[in-house]
Amino acid sequence: MRSLRREPALLLALLAVIVLVLLFVVYPQVQVGVAPGFSGYLSFLEGGTWRIPLQNSLKVTALSTTTAVLLGFVYAYAMVYSQMRWKAFFNLIGILPLLSPPFVVAASYLLLFGNRGIITYGVFGQSPNPYGITGIWGVQTIAFFPFAYQLIADVLSRSDARMEQAARNLGASPWRVFWTVTLPLSRPGLAAAILTTAIYVLEDFGNPQLLGGLVTVLPTQAYSLISGFGDYTSAAAVCTILLLLALGLYVAKIRLDGGRSFVTISGRASSMPRPPVPAALSWACFVGCLALAGLILLVYGTLLVSALTFAFPYNLRLTIEHFQYVATGSNGDALRNTLFFSAAAAAISAVFALFAGWLVQRGEWPGRRLLDFLLIMPAAIPGIFFGIGYLTAFNQPWLDWVDRSWLIVLALVFWNIPVGYQAAAAGLRQIDRSIEEAATSLGASKLRGFWDVVRPMLGGSLRVGFVTTFVRAVTTLSLVIFLFTPPTTVATIRIYQLVNDLDWGGAAAFTVADISLAIVALVVFAFLARGRLVLGAARA
């Protein structure tokens, strides 16, 4: 607190962060929450139209989360424990769904397994109904299993192999070691994977919208209330129910992260290798991963072939017309908007999150715990709720002079703040305060110490915030679907429109272009990060 009195610039910076968070995180969400009013909520709840969508949301979340986490655990165990080949290939395929809009899987699903699907009708001569709970369940499993895989693999890879080796040395079979040692030690990652995946599944809009048919879930009900009836009051009430569910899952995740300890490493990590798994198990892991990777490649391969042929699967003549269509006119503008909005949001969000993380984690001022909560709160807010919040709060006549593209950028910035903020907080915990104190003792201000000393040491956190925000901005649909106008259309909106118009070739070409943006961003930043490390080593 004394440093704030001594440095007016630091106090002004802190006040600016607080004002921005209140204006662009708290205010829009409060607007949605209070929009229906007490009588509006009472009337909506008495009407009961929310009951079936709520039941469907809970059912789909339970089913999809169970299968996605199960696949994620098998995939992670195979990557960490087995001696199977092609691990680099499987890892690359395992993260591919993270780089594309989730609803893209639904579009491929219809081509492959629809009532005239390539596999269901072309191979087996069947015409099943691809819509409903079953279709949503299958697609969400593939779309969201990478989240579970990444979390579980991280925990499994950091567990100490000495406990498993000790159990094997005492005569335990590989199966008993798995049940009594490996599985209990993976509980934190498993529980975090369940809750994180459940949040993503619950909030998903694109897949249920494309595959729901007569089945409505909470996000699609909110969308239909606004797009079909202009009923913002009921939509806000639906979104509030959705938010309460998501917040409940997120609070459970936070309590889990700060709860029971499963620490198995103290001091320097052991270099002891993991006990070998039976060869038959490694082969089973290989077969399982190959089957899942094959399904993912089938999904994205179908998109690529659709983009390069006239009318897949009826006319397989090669063409680049779909990509020419993507690059011209308003379609080209949509891709340029995507690149501009995503890059601007990623740059602003990464820098803002880093600075806010430093103010909160290094500050000693009243109310910083509340600001800490507000900075991580958007992680639990569904994209459709966040978008409606901005629509309600800032779609006002007196703001008509503001370029609407910046409303999308600001929504992307503050919806993605938790990623960079948590990365910055983790990085700051590894930096001794004495380093900053040395700078201030030599006469530097707190802000100068942050910029000259701390910021260069948090380059990794800055890159994590930038890349993650960029990829999420490129692939999001639910956040922008209420905010775009014809001049500010982005790639995911065009893909969604083309899929609804049954223009598979155009949708596939747009999807390939959209995924390519995300991949190029990852490659460029991986190259820059490696270049920085090389330059640093050369200087040393």
Wavefront OBJ file of the C-alpha trace (Angstrom):
o trace
v 0.000 0.000 0.000
v 2.895 2.362 0.768
v 4.336 1.821 -2.702
v 1.026 2.987 -4.204
v 1.243 6.229 -2.230
v 4.858 6.749 -3.259
v 4.206 6.047 -6.951
v 1.132 7.782 -8.385
v 1.795 6.132 -11.770
v 1.494 2.688 -10.173
v -1.768 3.688 -8.479
v -3.169 5.008 -11.764
v -2.188 1.768 -13.530
v -3.918 -0.299 -10.857
v -7.054 1.846 -11.051
v -7.051 1.499 -14.847
v -6.923 -2.308 -14.577
v -9.757 -2.329 -12.034
v -11.923 -0.019 -14.157
v -11.343 -2.094 -17.311
v -12.218 -5.345 -15.513
v -15.363 -3.829 -14.011
v -16.401 -2.330 -17.349
v -15.666 -5.256 -19.679
v -16.039 -8.307 -17.418
v -18.427 -7.488 -14.573
v -20.780 -4.925 -16.132
v -21.864 -6.989 -19.194
v -22.528 -10.076 -17.079
v -24.501 -8.095 -14.496
v -26.548 -6.656 -17.355
v -27.548 -10.154 -18.434
v -28.276 -11.262 -14.881
v -30.543 -8.332 -14.031
v -32.192 -7.983 -17.463
v -35.159 -10.300 -16.766
v -35.881 -8.791 -13.350
v -37.539 -10.733 -10.544
v -40.889 -10.921 -12.318
v -39.205 -12.006 -15.549
v -37.372 -14.852 -13.827
v -40.519 -15.893 -11.995
v -42.595 -15.916 -15.173
v -39.888 -17.807 -17.084
v -39.437 -20.438 -14.392
v -43.191 -20.942 -14.054
v -43.481 -21.407 -17.819
v -41.267 -24.483 -17.597
v -39.825 -24.199 -21.130
v -36.359 -24.506 -19.628
v -36.859 -27.938 -18.057
v -36.362 -30.145 -21.124
v -33.328 -28.156 -22.423
v -31.834 -28.367 -18.922
v -32.377 -32.125 -18.798
v -30.882 -32.495 -22.282
v -27.868 -30.363 -21.323
v -27.219 -32.442 -18.225
v -27.656 -35.705 -20.144
v -25.358 -34.667 -22.996
v -22.775 -33.304 -20.553
v -22.733 -36.537 -18.537
v -22.502 -38.797 -21.598
v -19.968 -36.758 -23.568
v -17.761 -36.049 -20.565
v -17.655 -39.732 -19.602
v -16.586 -40.957 -23.033
v -14.258 -38.003 -23.733
v -12.411 -38.467 -20.423
v -12.252 -42.235 -20.907
v -10.689 -41.808 -24.351
v -8.424 -39.065 -23.007
v -7.173 -41.306 -20.205
v -6.458 -44.223 -22.545
v -4.666 -41.923 -24.973
v -2.631 -40.274 -22.194
v -1.700 -43.599 -20.576
v -0.574 -44.953 -23.940
v 1.565 -41.880 -24.603
v 3.212 -41.837 -21.153
v 3.491 -45.497 -20.128
v 3.481 -47.739 -23.176
v 6.389 -48.514 -25.463
v 4.292 -48.122 -28.601
v 5.676 -46.465 -31.724
v 4.576 -43.298 -33.510
v 4.050 -41.315 -30.306
v 4.937 -38.000 -31.974
v 2.361 -38.707 -34.681
v -0.345 -39.647 -32.181
v 0.371 -36.549 -30.090
v -0.002 -34.321 -33.152
v -3.288 -35.954 -34.129
v -4.489 -35.788 -30.524
v -4.306 -31.991 -30.421
v -5.720 -31.406 -33.920
v -9.326 -30.891 -32.680
v -8.027 -28.078 -30.457
v -7.016 -26.099 -33.541
v -10.404 -26.131 -35.254
v -13.897 -24.928 -34.403
v -15.527 -27.793 -32.438
v -18.633 -27.779 -34.633
v -16.479 -28.664 -37.655
v -16.560 -32.252 -36.382
v -20.359 -32.116 -36.672
v -20.141 -31.122 -40.333
v -17.870 -34.075 -41.127
v -20.071 -36.352 -39.059
v -23.031 -35.540 -41.281
v -20.999 -36.281 -44.415
v -19.714 -39.582 -43.033
v -22.579 -40.888 -40.900
v -25.673 -38.975 -42.029
v -28.718 -40.563 -43.682
v -26.824 -40.420 -46.996
v -23.399 -40.610 -45.388
v -20.340 -42.011 -47.103
v -19.983 -44.778 -44.517
v -23.534 -45.362 -43.284
v -25.196 -45.329 -46.721
v -22.287 -45.768 -49.141
v -20.687 -48.710 -47.313
v -23.467 -50.288 -45.237
v -26.531 -49.164 -47.185
v -28.175 -47.716 -44.066
v -29.849 -44.329 -43.601
v -29.812 -43.624 -39.854
v -31.014 -40.406 -38.307
v -27.795 -38.513 -37.410
v -29.576 -35.946 -35.257
v -30.446 -35.944 -31.572
v -28.699 -36.911 -28.355
v -26.667 -39.718 -29.928
v -25.226 -37.503 -32.657
v -24.298 -34.732 -30.225
v -22.756 -37.276 -27.854
v -20.518 -38.838 -30.485
v -19.341 -35.554 -31.961
v -18.635 -33.881 -28.623
v -16.618 -36.903 -27.529
v -14.203 -36.434 -30.432
v -14.238 -32.636 -30.257
v -13.408 -32.375 -26.547
v -11.374 -35.462 -25.662
v -8.089 -33.526 -26.330
v -8.742 -31.372 -23.250
v -8.922 -34.464 -21.062
v -5.920 -36.008 -22.810
v -3.709 -32.960 -22.220
v -4.600 -32.633 -18.523
v -4.256 -36.334 -17.704
v -1.021 -36.739 -19.693
v 0.499 -33.807 -17.790
v -0.255 -35.402 -14.410
v 0.880 -38.881 -15.470
v 4.155 -37.588 -16.917
v 5.011 -35.729 -13.685
v 4.318 -38.610 -11.287
v 7.349 -40.208 -9.635
v 8.175 -43.619 -11.107
v 9.828 -44.770 -7.859
v 6.505 -45.649 -6.220
v 5.516 -47.854 -9.141
v 8.952 -49.456 -9.237
v 8.728 -50.131 -5.509
v 5.348 -51.825 -5.936
v 6.694 -53.988 -8.760
v 9.767 -54.921 -6.691
v 7.461 -56.069 -3.887
v 5.809 -58.505 -6.283
v 2.729 -56.599 -7.449
v 1.522 -57.429 -10.940
v 1.309 -54.656 -13.575
v -2.499 -54.699 -13.253
v -2.328 -54.320 -9.452
v 0.238 -51.518 -9.749
v -2.104 -49.711 -12.097
v -5.107 -49.987 -9.744
v -3.295 -49.300 -6.472
v -0.604 -46.781 -7.504
v -0.971 -45.300 -10.994
v -4.721 -44.663 -10.942
v -4.821 -43.111 -7.428
v -1.914 -40.803 -8.309
v -3.730 -39.692 -11.453
v -6.839 -38.600 -9.546
v -6.024 -34.860 -9.607
v -5.586 -34.864 -13.374
v -8.566 -37.157 -13.848
v -10.868 -35.018 -11.725
v -9.627 -31.800 -13.351
v -10.141 -33.382 -16.773
v -13.712 -34.383 -15.873
v -14.654 -30.924 -14.642
v -12.870 -29.022 -17.423
v -14.334 -31.211 -20.156
v -17.783 -30.965 -18.578
v -17.577 -27.152 -18.686
v -16.645 -27.161 -22.382
v -19.366 -29.683 -23.257
v -22.018 -27.823 -21.252
v -21.167 -24.514 -22.950
v -20.903 -25.927 -26.480
v -23.255 -24.279 -28.946
v -22.175 -25.229 -32.482
v -22.443 -29.023 -32.285
v -25.902 -29.116 -30.621
v -27.119 -26.430 -33.031
v -26.087 -28.463 -36.082
v -26.975 -31.920 -34.768
v -29.683 -31.322 -32.195
v -32.614 -31.626 -34.535
v -35.617 -31.567 -32.214
v -33.340 -31.841 -29.162
v -32.673 -28.449 -27.572
v -30.007 -27.719 -24.969
v -29.575 -24.525 -22.966
v -27.171 -22.720 -25.365
v -29.304 -23.491 -28.431
v -32.470 -22.478 -26.579
v -30.922 -19.099 -25.735
v -29.897 -18.610 -29.370
v -33.315 -19.540 -30.746
v -35.085 -17.228 -28.291
v -33.065 -14.264 -29.600
v -32.737 -15.143 -33.289
v -36.263 -16.470 -33.692
v -38.351 -14.371 -31.307
v -36.164 -11.459 -30.184
v -36.910 -12.510 -26.602
v -33.833 -11.165 -24.783
v -35.456 -11.535 -21.371
v -36.023 -15.276 -21.614
v -32.642 -15.770 -23.311
v -30.961 -13.982 -20.408
v -32.775 -16.251 -17.957
v -31.647 -19.354 -19.867
v -28.067 -18.072 -19.933
v -28.188 -17.406 -16.202
v -29.113 -21.059 -15.590
v -26.243 -22.085 -17.866
v -23.859 -19.760 -16.024
v -24.833 -21.141 -12.617
v -24.127 -24.689 -13.809
v -20.766 -23.691 -15.304
v -19.809 -21.725 -12.191
v -20.678 -24.729 -10.026
v -18.343 -26.929 -12.072
v -15.614 -24.301 -12.020
v -15.827 -23.765 -8.250
v -15.558 -27.534 -7.800
v -12.448 -27.483 -9.983
v -10.882 -24.658 -7.968
v -11.604 -26.460 -4.688
v -10.057 -29.613 -6.132
v -6.940 -27.779 -7.289
v -6.435 -26.361 -3.815
v -7.564 -29.397 -1.868
v -6.099 -32.802 -1.167
v -2.411 -33.220 -1.939
v -1.100 -35.999 -4.130
v 2.552 -34.872 -4.065
v 4.972 -37.669 -4.859
v 8.082 -35.628 -5.689
v 10.241 -33.732 -3.249
v 13.501 -32.115 -4.133
v 15.050 -33.254 -7.407
v 12.864 -35.452 -9.539
v 13.924 -39.030 -9.941
v 15.475 -40.159 -13.216
v 14.337 -43.726 -12.603
v 12.504 -45.131 -15.635
v 8.920 -46.264 -15.339
v 8.386 -50.006 -14.947
v 7.771 -51.530 -18.386
v 4.226 -52.475 -19.262
v 3.532 -55.855 -20.866
v 4.130 -56.008 -24.616
v 0.509 -57.024 -25.161
v -0.651 -53.865 -23.390
v 1.627 -51.701 -25.538
v 0.154 -53.309 -28.638
v -3.372 -52.755 -27.295
v -2.522 -49.095 -26.669
v -1.146 -48.801 -30.198
v -4.279 -50.316 -31.711
v -6.552 -48.097 -29.615
v -4.631 -44.911 -30.437
v -4.464 -45.895 -34.101
v -8.233 -46.380 -34.220
v -8.905 -43.019 -32.564
v -6.291 -41.227 -34.668
v -7.779 -42.879 -37.760
v -11.233 -41.569 -36.873
v -9.855 -38.045 -36.345
v -7.959 -38.216 -39.637
v -11.130 -39.454 -41.320
v -13.011 -36.430 -39.985
v -10.416 -33.879 -41.079
v -9.457 -35.782 -44.211
v -13.080 -35.604 -45.301
v -12.961 -31.835 -44.894
v -9.754 -31.556 -46.903
v -11.075 -33.759 -49.731
v -14.367 -31.816 -49.719
v -12.419 -28.594 -50.105
v -10.441 -29.939 -53.091
v -13.247 -31.633 -55.062
v -16.289 -30.274 -56.882
v -19.022 -32.023 -54.883
v -17.705 -34.657 -52.505
v -18.539 -37.554 -52.569
v -20.555 -37.393 -55.836
v -18.073 -35.542 -58.050
v -14.448 -36.158 -57.081
v -12.879 -34.067 -59.818
v -10.131 -31.913 -58.304
v -10.661 -28.176 -58.136
v -9.435 -25.094 -56.308
v -12.673 -23.202 -56.877
v -13.706 -23.532 -53.245
v -10.486 -21.872 -52.089
v -10.887 -19.163 -54.729
v -14.380 -18.619 -53.370
v -12.965 -18.300 -49.859
v -10.375 -15.725 -50.914
v -12.704 -13.376 -52.787
v -15.230 -10.730 -51.833
v -16.862 -10.845 -48.426
v -15.380 -14.293 -47.781
v -11.861 -12.912 -48.033
v -12.943 -10.121 -45.697
v -14.119 -12.750 -43.182
v -10.678 -14.369 -43.152
v -8.955 -10.994 -42.846
v -11.317 -10.068 -40.013
v -10.491 -13.340 -38.273
v -6.763 -12.707 -38.539
v -7.031 -9.079 -37.410
v -9.474 -9.682 -34.545
v -7.553 -12.709 -33.266
v -4.106 -11.086 -33.466
v -5.292 -7.850 -31.858
v -7.170 -9.682 -29.091
v -4.238 -12.015 -28.430
v -1.696 -9.172 -28.191
v -3.872 -7.012 -25.922
v -5.037 -9.916 -23.753
v -1.532 -11.344 -23.251
v 0.012 -8.012 -22.223
v -2.952 -6.985 -20.053
v -3.068 -10.369 -18.315
v 0.675 -10.279 -17.639
v 0.498 -6.791 -16.128
v -2.652 -7.576 -14.120
v -1.025 -10.778 -12.856
v 1.989 -8.823 -11.626
v -0.203 -6.212 -9.874
v -2.244 -8.875 -8.089
v 0.472 -11.401 -7.252
v 3.088 -8.850 -6.158
v 0.702 -6.308 -4.649
v -0.125 -5.745 -0.995
v -3.297 -3.718 -1.239
v -6.874 -4.324 -0.051
v -9.216 -5.984 -2.501
v -6.590 -7.803 -4.541
v -8.206 -11.185 -3.782
v -11.452 -9.928 -5.291
v -9.616 -8.714 -8.400
v -7.904 -12.105 -8.599
v -11.330 -13.778 -8.663
v -12.685 -11.379 -11.292
v -9.688 -12.036 -13.550
v -10.223 -15.813 -13.546
v -14.044 -15.637 -13.577
v -14.382 -15.483 -17.414
v -12.995 -19.032 -17.544
v -16.342 -20.203 -16.137
v -18.548 -17.935 -18.248
v -20.031 -19.635 -21.335
v -19.144 -17.885 -24.570
v -22.813 -17.418 -25.457
v -23.440 -15.738 -22.063
v -20.411 -13.475 -22.537
v -21.570 -12.539 -26.038
v -25.117 -11.751 -24.923
v -23.634 -9.673 -22.113
v -21.735 -7.506 -24.584
v -24.776 -7.311 -26.864
v -26.963 -6.163 -23.972
v -24.440 -3.767 -22.440
v -22.895 -2.112 -25.486
v -25.474 -2.406 -28.283
v -26.796 1.039 -27.437
v -27.739 3.915 -29.785
v -25.282 6.298 -28.134
v -22.450 3.880 -29.026
v -23.277 3.725 -32.743
v -20.178 5.790 -33.496
v -17.929 2.980 -32.172
v -16.522 0.588 -34.783
v -18.320 -2.709 -34.060
v -15.168 -4.684 -34.830
v -13.625 -3.384 -31.620
v -16.552 -4.743 -29.642
v -15.647 -8.218 -30.913
v -11.969 -7.639 -30.117
v -12.764 -6.492 -26.576
v -15.033 -9.488 -26.000
v -12.246 -11.818 -27.170
v -9.692 -9.996 -24.998
v -11.541 -10.234 -21.715
v -13.075 -13.670 -22.297
v -9.545 -15.044 -22.674
v -7.910 -13.093 -19.834
v -7.803 -16.113 -17.443
v -5.383 -18.054 -19.680
v -2.654 -15.412 -19.714
v -3.370 -14.364 -16.131
v -2.939 -17.849 -14.703
v 0.203 -18.373 -16.800
v 1.619 -15.100 -15.442
v 0.710 -16.039 -11.863
v 2.448 -19.392 -12.232
v 5.523 -17.720 -13.692
v 5.671 -15.090 -10.937
v 5.627 -17.800 -8.270
v 8.956 -19.007 -9.694
v 10.616 -15.568 -9.558
v 12.099 -14.484 -6.242
v 10.867 -11.099 -5.020
v 14.453 -10.156 -4.177
v 15.178 -9.705 -7.888
v 12.614 -6.912 -8.122
v 13.683 -5.501 -4.762
v 17.244 -5.230 -6.040
v 16.021 -3.066 -8.928
v 13.957 -0.788 -6.677
v 16.829 -0.471 -4.180
v 18.921 0.920 -7.044
v 16.328 3.636 -7.640
v 14.005 2.069 -10.195
v 10.264 2.523 -9.764
v 7.986 -0.498 -9.362
v 6.710 -0.080 -12.915
v 10.259 0.224 -14.257
v 11.272 -2.872 -12.312
v 8.348 -4.775 -13.812
v 9.139 -3.697 -17.370
v 12.926 -4.080 -17.263
v 13.301 -7.063 -14.918
v 10.118 -9.113 -14.561
v 8.648 -8.824 -18.051
v 11.659 -10.375 -19.864
v 11.610 -13.278 -17.391
v 7.934 -13.968 -18.136
v 8.335 -14.288 -21.883
v 7.018 -17.856 -21.722
v 3.847 -16.763 -19.915
v 3.361 -13.984 -22.455
v 3.661 -16.447 -25.334
v 1.235 -18.889 -23.679
v -1.333 -16.123 -23.292
v -0.881 -14.904 -26.864
v -0.969 -18.269 -28.620
v -3.873 -19.675 -26.586
v -5.952 -16.528 -27.031
v -5.201 -16.447 -30.762
v -6.239 -20.071 -31.282
v -9.416 -19.670 -29.214
v -10.292 -16.463 -31.059
v -9.810 -18.133 -34.433
v -12.032 -21.086 -33.515
v -14.812 -19.558 -31.389
v -18.406 -19.334 -32.586
v -20.653 -18.874 -29.549
v -18.972 -15.641 -28.424
v -19.222 -13.798 -31.745
v -22.538 -15.075 -33.091
v -24.470 -12.239 -31.429
v -21.851 -9.542 -32.023
v -21.002 -9.729 -35.720
v -22.431 -7.538 -38.461
v -22.015 -8.136 -42.221
v -18.788 -6.066 -42.349
v -17.387 -7.828 -39.243
v -18.198 -11.432 -40.188
v -15.474 -13.895 -39.183
v -14.503 -17.313 -40.518
v -16.437 -19.382 -37.970
v -19.632 -17.473 -38.759
v -19.183 -18.092 -42.492
v -18.464 -21.781 -41.887
v -21.598 -22.056 -39.783
v -23.675 -20.297 -42.453
v -22.267 -22.459 -45.266
v -22.914 -25.674 -43.335
v -26.518 -24.614 -42.779
v -26.777 -23.870 -46.523
v -25.385 -27.375 -47.273
v -22.443 -25.823 -49.135
v -19.955 -28.467 -47.964
v -17.192 -27.478 -50.366
v -17.169 -23.837 -49.312
v -17.493 -24.735 -45.617
v -14.634 -27.232 -45.889
v -12.366 -24.732 -47.655
v -13.133 -22.111 -45.011
v -12.397 -24.645 -42.287
v -9.039 -25.588 -43.820
v -8.149 -21.904 -44.032
v -9.252 -21.313 -40.436
v -7.251 -24.270 -39.098
v -4.258 -23.138 -41.151
v -4.325 -19.762 -39.376
v -4.123 -21.513 -35.999
v -1.350 -23.874 -37.123
v 0.721 -21.054 -38.657
v 0.431 -19.111 -35.401
v 1.690 -22.097 -33.396
v 4.565 -22.748 -35.806
v 5.649 -19.104 -35.879
v 5.640 -18.765 -32.119
v 7.369 -22.093 -31.611
v 10.063 -20.870 -34.007
v 10.355 -17.522 -32.234
v 10.539 -19.198 -28.831
v 13.277 -21.556 -30.016
v 15.124 -18.672 -31.642
v 15.058 -16.750 -28.398
v 16.416 -19.723 -26.489
v 19.202 -20.162 -29.042
v 20.121 -16.481 -28.888
v 20.088 -16.609 -25.113
v 22.389 -19.630 -25.093
v 24.746 -17.922 -27.525
v 25.004 -14.863 -25.300
v 25.685 -17.040 -22.271
l 1 2 3 4 5 6 7 8 9 10 11 12 13 14 15 16 17 18 19 20 21 22 23 24 25 26 27 28 29 30 31 32 33 34 35 36 37 38 39 40 41 42 43 44 45 46 47 48 49 50 51 52 53 54 55 56 57 58 59 60 61 62 63 64 65 66 67 68 69 70 71 72 73 74 75 76 77 78 79 80 81 82 83 84 85 86 87 88 89 90 91 92 93 94 95 96 97 98 99 100 101 102 103 104 105 106 107 108 109 110 111 112 113 114 115 116 117 118 119 120 121 122 123 124 125 126 127 128 129 130 131 132 133 134 135 136 137 138 139 140 141 142 143 144 145 146 147 148 149 150 151 152 153 154 155 156 157 158 159 160 161 162 163 164 165 166 167 168 169 170 171 172 173 174 175 176 177 178 179 180 181 182 183 184 185 186 187 188 189 190 191 192 193 194 195 196 197 198 199 200 201 202 203 204 205 206 207 208 209 210 211 212 213 214 215 216 217 218 219 220 221 222 223 224 225 226 227 228 229 230 231 232 233 234 235 236 237 238 239 240 241 242 243 244 245 246 247 248 249 250 251 252 253 254 255 256 257 258 259 260 261 262 263 264 265 266 267 268 269 270 271 272 273 274 275 276 277 278 279 280 281 282 283 284 285 286 287 288 289 290 291 292 293 294 295 296 297 298 299 300 301 302 303 304 305 306 307 308 309 310 311 312 313 314 315 316 317 318 319 320 321 322 323 324 325 326 327 328 329 330 331 332 333 334 335 336 337 338 339 340 341 342 343 344 345 346 347 348 349 350 351 352 353 354 355 356 357 358 359 360 361 362 363 364 365 366 367 368 369 370 371 372 373 374 375 376 377 378 379 380 381 382 383 384 385 386 387 388 389 390 391 392 393 394 395 396 397 398 399 400 401 402 403 404 405 406 407 408 409 410 411 412 413 414 415 416 417 418 419 420 421 422 423 424 425 426 427 428 429 430 431 432 433 434 435 436 437 438 439 440 441 442 443 444 445 446 447 448 449 450 451 452 453 454 455 456 457 458 459 460 461 462 463 464 465 466 467 468 469 470 471 472 473 474 475 476 477 478 479 480 481 482 483 484 485 486 487 488 489 490 491 492 493 494 495 496 497 498 499 500 501 502 503 504 505 506 507 508 509 510 511 512 513 514 515 516 517 518 519 520 521 522 523 524 525 526 527 528 529 530 531 532 533 534 535 536 537 538 539 540
